[in-house]
Structures are given as structure tokens and as C-alpha cells.
């Protein structure tokens, strides 16, 4: 088992059943190579509040605790979403 603390922000992109490449240094795990996108369950979408008025986007909390910004047209009843990683995580 690879400790989540060692992964930092990358741990928020890891879901059950996801295949990863484990990076080793001298036989010890030092990180993982994440896929460019991951499908995750949406737990909650905040559809109102000051955030929406100011940015026209609002927070959606995913199954791993990751919070992403979504547009007002994002359907509230959606069960999962494909999340694309941005940058080096």
C-alpha cells in the first residue's frame, strides 16, 4: 500500500479501479504516474451563493474530496464526470 500522504494532491485523482504506474527509486515507491483524465462520482454541486454571482462558476465536490469549478449549465443530477488534470500533479 502506498501512503496517501506521500502523494499530496495526486491522491485526490485516485479512485478505485484506476490503473497507475508506480514510480520506484532504488526499489522504493516515490510516486505515481496518473492518467490524463479520471472519471469520478460527483458528490455535491453548490448551485447558489456569492461564488456563482461573482464568477459564474461554482464548486462541485467529487468522491475523493477534490473540488472543481463548474459552469451554471452543469447538470445537478449528474452522477459522474471526467476530470482532466491540469499541469503537473
C-alpha positions as CSV (number, residue, x, y, z in Angstrom):
1,X,0.0,0.0,0.0
2,X,1.3,3.5,-0.9
3,X,0.6,6.1,1.8
4,X,-1.7,8.9,0.5
5,X,0.5,11.5,2.4
6,X,3.4,10.8,0.0
7,X,1.2,11.6,-3.0
8,X,0.0,15.0,-1.9
9,X,-2.6,16.5,-4.4
10,X,-2.3,13.5,-6.7
11,X,-4.2,11.4,-4.1
12,X,-7.3,13.4,-5.0
13,X,-7.2,12.0,-8.5
14,X,-7.0,8.3,-7.5
15,X,-10.3,6.3,-7.5
16,X,-11.0,2.6,-7.1
17,X,-10.1,0.5,-10.1
18,X,-7.8,3.1,-11.6
19,X,-4.6,1.6,-13.2
20,X,-1.5,3.5,-12.3
21,X,2.2,3.3,-13.0
22,X,4.2,3.2,-9.7
23,X,7.5,5.1,-9.9
24,X,10.3,3.5,-8.0
25,X,13.7,4.7,-6.8
26,X,16.1,2.0,-5.6
27,X,13.1,-0.3,-5.3
28,X,11.1,2.1,-3.1
29,X,7.9,3.8,-4.3
30,X,8.4,7.6,-4.8
31,X,5.2,8.5,-6.7
32,X,2.7,7.5,-9.3
33,X,2.1,8.4,-13.0
34,X,-1.5,9.5,-13.3
35,X,-3.6,9.2,-16.4
36,X,-4.5,12.5,-18.2
37,X,-8.2,12.2,-17.1
38,X,-10.2,10.3,-14.5
39,X,-13.9,9.6,-14.2
40,X,-15.2,10.4,-10.7
41,X,-18.6,10.4,-8.9
42,X,-20.0,13.9,-8.2
43,X,-21.0,14.1,-4.5
44,X,-22.3,17.7,-4.4
45,X,-22.7,20.8,-6.6
46,X,-23.3,24.2,-5.0
47,X,-25.7,25.9,-7.3
48,X,-26.1,29.2,-5.4
49,X,-24.2,31.7,-3.3
50,X,-21.8,34.5,-3.7
51,X,-19.4,32.3,-5.7
52,X,-21.9,31.9,-8.5
53,X,-22.7,35.6,-8.7
54,X,-19.0,36.7,-8.8
55,X,-17.6,34.1,-11.2
56,X,-20.5,32.4,-13.0
57,X,-18.9,29.2,-11.8
58,X,-19.5,27.2,-8.7
59,X,-17.8,24.3,-6.7
60,X,-18.6,20.7,-7.3
61,X,-17.2,18.2,-4.7
62,X,-16.1,14.9,-6.1
63,X,-15.8,11.5,-4.4
64,X,-12.2,11.9,-3.5
65,X,-12.7,15.4,-1.9
66,X,-11.4,17.2,-5.0
67,X,-13.3,20.4,-5.6
68,X,-13.6,21.7,-9.2
69,X,-15.3,24.7,-10.6
70,X,-18.3,24.1,-12.9
71,X,-20.4,26.4,-15.1
72,X,-24.1,27.1,-14.3
73,X,-25.1,24.8,-17.1
74,X,-23.6,21.8,-15.2
75,X,-26.5,19.4,-14.5
76,X,-27.3,19.0,-10.8
77,X,-28.4,15.4,-11.3
78,X,-25.2,14.2,-12.9
79,X,-23.6,11.1,-11.2
80,X,-20.1,11.2,-12.6
81,X,-17.8,13.5,-14.6
82,X,-14.5,13.1,-16.4
83,X,-11.9,15.2,-14.8
84,X,-8.8,16.3,-16.8
85,X,-5.7,17.1,-14.8
86,X,-4.1,20.4,-15.4
87,X,-0.3,20.8,-15.1
88,X,2.0,18.6,-13.0
89,X,0.2,17.0,-10.1
